[in-house]
Amino acid sequence: MLLFVSLLWIVEIIDQTVLHGVLDRFGIIPRNVHRLWGIVLAPLLHAGYGHLAANTLPLLILGTITGVTSPRSYFAVSAALYLISGIFIWIFAPGNVVLIGASALCYAYMGYILARGLFNCSFVSLVIAALVWTIYSPTIIGVFPHTSPANVSWQGHLIGFLVGAVVAFLQGKKS
Protein backbone atom coordinates (compact mmCIF):
# COMPACT_ATOMS: atom_id res chain seq x y z
CA MET A 1 0.00 0.00 0.00
CA LEU A 2 2.89 2.30 0.74
CA LEU A 3 4.16 1.82 -2.82
CA PHE A 4 0.73 2.60 -4.27
CA VAL A 5 0.35 5.77 -2.19
CA SER A 6 3.92 6.78 -3.11
CA LEU A 7 2.96 6.37 -6.77
CA LEU A 8 -0.05 8.64 -6.21
CA TRP A 9 2.19 11.32 -4.70
CA ILE A 10 4.75 11.04 -7.51
CA VAL A 11 2.01 11.40 -10.13
CA GLU A 12 0.52 14.41 -8.32
CA ILE A 13 3.87 16.12 -7.83
CA ILE A 14 4.67 15.72 -11.54
CA ASP A 15 1.16 16.82 -12.50
CA GLN A 16 1.28 19.94 -10.30
CA THR A 17 4.88 21.04 -10.81
CA VAL A 18 5.67 20.00 -14.39
CA LEU A 19 2.31 19.57 -16.12
CA HIS A 20 0.33 22.23 -14.18
CA GLY A 21 -2.68 19.97 -13.53
CA VAL A 22 -3.21 18.83 -17.11
CA LEU A 23 -3.51 15.15 -16.07
CA ASP A 24 -6.73 15.86 -14.15
CA ARG A 25 -8.70 15.82 -17.41
CA PHE A 26 -7.90 12.12 -17.88
CA GLY A 27 -10.30 10.83 -15.23
CA ILE A 28 -13.63 9.09 -15.67
CA ILE A 29 -16.18 10.75 -17.92
CA PRO A 30 -19.35 8.75 -17.24
CA ARG A 31 -20.76 6.82 -20.19
CA ASN A 32 -18.21 8.21 -22.64
CA VAL A 33 -16.99 5.11 -24.50
CA HIS A 34 -13.98 6.99 -25.86
CA ARG A 35 -12.80 7.60 -22.29
CA LEU A 36 -13.08 4.11 -20.79
CA TRP A 37 -9.38 4.30 -19.92
CA GLY A 38 -10.36 6.90 -17.33
CA ILE A 39 -11.55 3.97 -15.18
CA VAL A 40 -7.92 2.93 -14.74
CA LEU A 41 -6.43 6.43 -14.50
CA ALA A 42 -8.94 8.23 -12.25
CA PRO A 43 -7.75 6.80 -8.89
CA LEU A 44 -4.18 7.84 -9.75
CA LEU A 45 -5.16 11.49 -10.31
CA HIS A 46 -6.09 14.11 -7.71
CA ALA A 47 -7.23 17.73 -7.80
CA GLY A 48 -4.23 19.04 -5.90
CA TYR A 49 -2.24 18.13 -2.82
CA GLY A 50 -5.14 18.67 -0.42
CA HIS A 51 -7.30 16.19 -2.30
CA LEU A 52 -4.52 13.60 -2.28
CA ALA A 53 -3.70 14.26 1.38
CA ALA A 54 -7.35 13.58 2.28
CA ASN A 55 -7.10 10.15 0.62
CA THR A 56 -3.58 9.22 1.76
CA LEU A 57 -4.17 8.19 5.38
CA PRO A 58 -7.41 6.27 4.71
CA LEU A 59 -5.73 4.42 1.83
CA LEU A 60 -2.72 3.56 3.96
CA ILE A 61 -4.79 2.42 6.94
CA LEU A 62 -7.66 0.65 5.18
CA GLY A 63 -5.50 -0.83 2.42
CA THR A 64 -2.99 -2.12 4.96
CA ILE A 65 -5.74 -3.63 7.13
CA THR A 66 -7.10 -5.39 4.03
CA GLY A 67 -3.63 -6.70 3.21
CA VAL A 68 -2.95 -7.93 6.73
CA THR A 69 -6.35 -9.59 7.16
CA SER A 70 -6.52 -11.05 3.62
CA PRO A 71 -2.88 -11.60 2.61
CA ARG A 72 -3.55 -14.38 0.10
CA SER A 73 -6.28 -12.50 -1.73
CA TYR A 74 -5.07 -8.93 -1.19
CA PHE A 75 -4.04 -8.16 -4.77
CA ALA A 76 -7.13 -9.79 -6.29
CA VAL A 77 -9.40 -7.96 -3.83
CA SER A 78 -7.62 -4.63 -4.42
CA ALA A 79 -7.80 -5.03 -8.21
CA ALA A 80 -11.50 -5.91 -7.99
CA LEU A 81 -12.25 -2.92 -5.76
CA TYR A 82 -10.24 -0.60 -8.02
CA LEU A 83 -11.68 -1.73 -11.35
CA ILE A 84 -15.27 -2.61 -10.43
CA SER A 85 -15.73 0.68 -8.56
CA GLY A 86 -14.44 2.55 -11.62
CA ILE A 87 -16.72 0.65 -13.97
CA PHE A 88 -19.81 1.35 -11.87
CA ILE A 89 -18.83 5.00 -11.46
CA TRP A 90 -18.52 5.21 -15.26
CA ILE A 91 -22.02 3.70 -15.59
CA PHE A 92 -23.92 5.49 -12.81
CA ALA A 93 -22.25 8.84 -12.01
CA PRO A 94 -23.75 12.00 -13.48
CA GLY A 95 -22.47 12.86 -16.95
CA ASN A 96 -20.51 15.82 -18.26
CA VAL A 97 -17.97 15.77 -15.44
CA VAL A 98 -14.46 14.42 -15.07
CA LEU A 99 -14.14 12.31 -11.92
CA ILE A 100 -10.73 11.79 -10.34
CA GLY A 101 -9.30 10.62 -7.04
CA ALA A 102 -8.93 7.52 -4.93
CA SER A 103 -11.76 8.17 -2.48
CA ALA A 104 -13.95 5.49 -4.09
CA LEU A 105 -11.13 3.05 -3.37
CA CYS A 106 -10.97 4.27 0.25
CA TYR A 107 -14.70 3.67 0.62
CA ALA A 108 -14.36 0.30 -1.14
CA TYR A 109 -11.73 -0.83 1.38
CA MET A 110 -13.96 0.40 4.21
CA GLY A 111 -17.00 -1.45 2.84
CA TYR A 112 -14.89 -4.56 2.35
CA ILE A 113 -13.50 -4.55 5.90
CA LEU A 114 -16.87 -3.86 7.52
CA ALA A 115 -18.71 -6.48 5.46
CA ARG A 116 -15.91 -9.00 5.91
CA GLY A 117 -16.33 -8.62 9.66
CA LEU A 118 -19.98 -9.59 9.28
CA PHE A 119 -19.62 -12.33 6.67
CA ASN A 120 -16.43 -13.94 7.98
CA CYS A 121 -17.94 -14.39 11.46
CA SER A 122 -14.56 -14.59 13.18
CA PHE A 123 -13.81 -12.72 16.35
CA VAL A 124 -10.75 -11.02 14.83
CA SER A 125 -12.68 -9.85 11.75
CA LEU A 126 -15.47 -8.49 13.94
CA VAL A 127 -13.02 -6.61 16.18
CA ILE A 128 -11.22 -5.13 13.17
CA ALA A 129 -14.56 -4.12 11.61
CA ALA A 130 -15.62 -2.52 14.91
CA LEU A 131 -12.36 -0.55 15.10
CA VAL A 132 -12.68 0.60 11.48
CA TRP A 133 -16.30 1.60 12.13
CA THR A 134 -15.25 3.52 15.25
CA ILE A 135 -12.58 5.44 13.37
CA TYR A 136 -14.30 5.97 10.01
CA SER A 137 -18.04 6.09 10.79
CA PRO A 138 -18.09 9.90 10.58
CA THR A 139 -17.00 9.67 6.94
CA ILE A 140 -19.88 7.36 6.01
CA ILE A 141 -22.02 10.46 5.53
CA GLY A 142 -20.04 11.01 2.31
CA VAL A 143 -22.11 8.29 0.60
CA PHE A 144 -25.28 10.36 0.78
CA PRO A 145 -26.40 13.08 -1.64
CA HIS A 146 -26.12 16.69 -0.53
CA THR A 147 -23.64 15.87 2.24
CA SER A 148 -20.50 16.31 0.15
CA PRO A 149 -19.22 19.52 -1.44
CA ALA A 150 -20.42 20.10 -5.00
CA ASN A 151 -17.13 18.97 -6.52
CA VAL A 152 -17.05 15.66 -4.57
CA SER A 153 -18.78 12.62 -6.04
CA TRP A 154 -20.97 11.08 -3.34
CA GLN A 155 -21.92 8.54 -6.01
CA GLY A 156 -18.29 7.40 -6.20
CA HIS A 157 -18.17 7.03 -2.42
CA LEU A 158 -21.42 5.04 -2.35
CA ILE A 159 -20.41 2.85 -5.29
CA GLY A 160 -17.00 2.15 -3.74
CA PHE A 161 -18.55 1.23 -0.39
CA LEU A 162 -21.12 -1.10 -2.00
CA VAL A 163 -18.53 -2.74 -4.25
CA GLY A 164 -16.34 -3.42 -1.20
CA ALA A 165 -19.26 -4.99 0.66
CA VAL A 166 -20.26 -7.16 -2.31
CA VAL A 167 -16.67 -8.35 -2.87
CA ALA A 168 -16.46 -9.31 0.82
CA PHE A 169 -19.79 -11.13 0.57
CA LEU A 170 -18.73 -13.04 -2.56
CA GLN A 171 -15.36 -13.87 -1.03
CA GLY A 172 -17.11 -15.13 2.10
CA LYS A 173 -19.37 -17.36 0.01
CA LYS A 174 -16.31 -19.05 -1.54
CA SER A 175 -14.70 -19.87 1.82
KAKAMO-V203093 format. One record per backbone hydrogen bond with DSSP energy under -1.0 kcal/mol. NH is the residue of the N-H (numbers start at 0). CO is the residue of the C=O. If there is no record, write none. Layout:
BEGIN
[[NH CO] [NH CO]]
END
This chain:
BEGIN
[[4 0] [5 1] [6 2] [7 3] [8 4] [9 5] [10 6] [11 7] [12 8] [13 9] [14 10] [15 11] [16 12] [17 13] [18 13] [20 14] [21 18] [23 20] [24 21] [25 22] [27 98] [30 89] [31 28] [34 31] [37 34] [38 35] [40 36] [41 37] [43 40] [44 41] [47 45] [51 47] [52 48] [53 49] [55 51] [58 54] [59 55] [60 56] [61 57] [62 58] [63 59] [64 60] [65 61] [66 62] [67 63] [68 64] [69 65] [76 72] [77 73] [78 74] [79 75] [80 76] [81 77] [82 78] [83 79] [84 80] [85 81] [86 82] [87 83] [88 84] [89 85] [90 86] [91 87] [92 88] [98 27] [100 41] [105 101] [106 102] [107 103] [108 104] [109 105] [110 106] [111 107] [112 108] [113 109] [114 110] [115 111] [116 112] [117 113] [118 114] [119 115] [125 121] [126 122] [127 123] [128 124] [129 125] [130 126] [131 127] [132 128] [133 129] [134 130] [135 131] [136 132] [138 135] [139 136] [141 138] [142 139] [143 140] [146 143] [151 148] [153 151] [156 152] [157 153] [158 154] [159 155] [160 156] [161 157] [162 158] [163 159] [164 160] [165 161] [166 162] [167 163] [168 164] [169 165] [170 166] [171 167] [172 168] [173 169] [174 170]]
END
